[in-house]
Amino acid sequence: MFNSILVPFDGSNGAEQALQKAVNLSIICGNVPLTLLTVYRHHSVLEGSFAVVRPDETDSLEDVMRSHAKAVAEQGKLSAVEAGCTNIRALIKSGPTARTIVAVAQEHACDLIVIGSRGLGSLEGYLLGSVSHKVTSLADCPVLVV
């Protein structure tokens, strides 16, 4: 049925539901590889400048965001393992969310993307469209929106 499944994961309720569906599909399809992806966005120059007013904090905003993304991905991976998934890897990437999801699906030859209908999107998502909507229009493979 499917040979490799990608599930974007941001820690939201929608992403958790999508992860559980992806785990079930992975198991049903004979324990096919499941790739969990957490994407964090690049910060703007303005956001980066706020680090200047916090001299006691030495981590860059990029480092903080990467660290948070890693923790979210590990949480998702643990949740998948607890649900019975034994063939899972967790990745973190930086970039525009929808395009990064599609690029990772292509790079890892995933033939299904399972994504939550609503995540932790910003006001921009309400104005310009949700990540799941953008992924469905950009992806070359089937997308299951949960």
C-alpha positions in Angstrom: 0.0 0.0 0.0 2.5 2.7 1.2 6.3 2.3 1.5 7.2 5.4 3.5 5.0 7.8 5.5 5.9 11.4 6.5 4.1 13.1 9.4 4.8 16.7 10.2 4.6 17.3 13.9 4.4 20.6 15.8 3.1 19.2 19.1 -0.5 20.5 18.6 -3.6 18.4 19.1 -4.1 18.1 15.4 -0.5 17.0 14.9 -0.9 14.4 17.7 -4.0 13.0 16.0 -2.2 12.9 12.6 0.7 11.1 14.3 -1.6 8.4 15.8 -3.2 7.9 12.3 0.2 7.7 10.7 1.4 5.1 13.3 -1.7 3.0 12.6 -1.1 3.2 8.9 2.6 2.3 9.3 1.7 -0.8 11.3 -1.1 -1.8 8.9 1.2 -1.5 6.0 3.8 -3.9 7.5 5.8 -1.5 9.7 6.8 0.8 6.9 9.2 3.6 7.8 7.6 6.6 9.5 9.4 9.9 9.3 8.3 12.5 11.9 9.3 16.1 10.9 9.3 19.2 13.0 9.8 22.4 11.1 10.8 25.6 12.7 10.9 28.9 10.9 13.7 31.2 10.3 13.5 34.4 12.4 13.5 37.8 10.9 16.2 40.3 11.4 13.9 42.2 13.7 13.3 39.2 15.9 17.0 38.5 15.9 17.6 42.0 17.1 15.7 41.3 20.3 18.6 39.0 21.4 20.7 42.2 21.7 18.5 43.5 24.5 19.1 40.2 26.5 22.8 40.2 27.1 22.5 37.6 29.9 21.1 35.0 27.4 23.9 33.8 25.2 21.9 31.5 22.9 20.8 32.9 19.6 17.1 32.9 18.8 17.9 30.3 16.1 19.5 28.0 18.7 16.5 28.4 21.0 14.1 27.6 18.2 16.2 24.5 17.1 16.3 23.2 20.6 12.6 23.6 21.1 11.9 21.9 17.7 14.2 19.0 18.8 12.3 18.6 22.1 8.9 18.6 20.2 10.2 16.0 17.7 11.5 13.8 20.5 8.1 14.0 22.3 6.4 13.0 19.1 8.8 10.1 18.5 8.2 8.9 22.1 4.5 9.1 21.6 4.7 7.0 18.4 6.9 4.4 20.0 4.4 4.1 22.9 1.7 3.6 20.3 3.6 0.6 18.9 5.6 2.1 16.1 9.0 0.5 15.8 10.3 2.0 12.5 10.4 5.7 13.1 12.9 8.5 12.8 12.5 12.1 13.9 13.9 15.1 11.9 14.0 18.8 12.4 14.4 21.3 9.6 14.3 25.0 9.3 12.4 26.9 6.6 9.0 27.8 5.3 6.8 25.1 6.7 4.8 23.8 3.8 7.6 23.9 1.3 9.9 22.2 3.8 7.4 19.4 4.4 7.0 18.8 0.7 10.8 18.9 0.1 11.5 16.4 2.9 8.8 14.1 1.5 10.5 14.1 -1.9 14.0 13.8 -0.4 13.0 10.7 1.6 10.8 9.2 -1.1 7.7 9.3 1.1 4.6 8.2 -0.7 2.1 9.6 1.9 2.0 12.7 4.0 -0.3 12.5 7.1 -0.9 16.0 8.5 -3.2 17.6 11.0 -5.8 20.0 9.7 -4.8 22.7 12.3 -1.5 23.1 14.0 0.2 25.9 15.9 0.1 28.2 13.0 0.2 32.0 13.3 -2.1 34.8 12.3 -0.4 34.6 8.9 -2.0 31.1 8.5 -5.4 32.5 8.9 -4.8 35.2 6.4 -2.8 33.2 3.8 -4.2 29.7 4.3 -3.2 26.8 6.5 -0.1 24.7 6.2 -2.1 21.6 5.5 -3.9 23.4 2.6 -0.6 24.5 1.1 0.9 21.0 1.5 -2.0 19.5 -0.4 -1.5 21.9 -3.3 2.3 21.5 -3.4 2.8 17.7 -2.8 3.4 15.2 -5.5 2.2 12.3 -3.3 -1.1 11.8 -1.6 -1.8 13.9 1.5 -4.1 12.7 4.3 -5.5 15.6 6.3 -6.6 14.5 9.8 
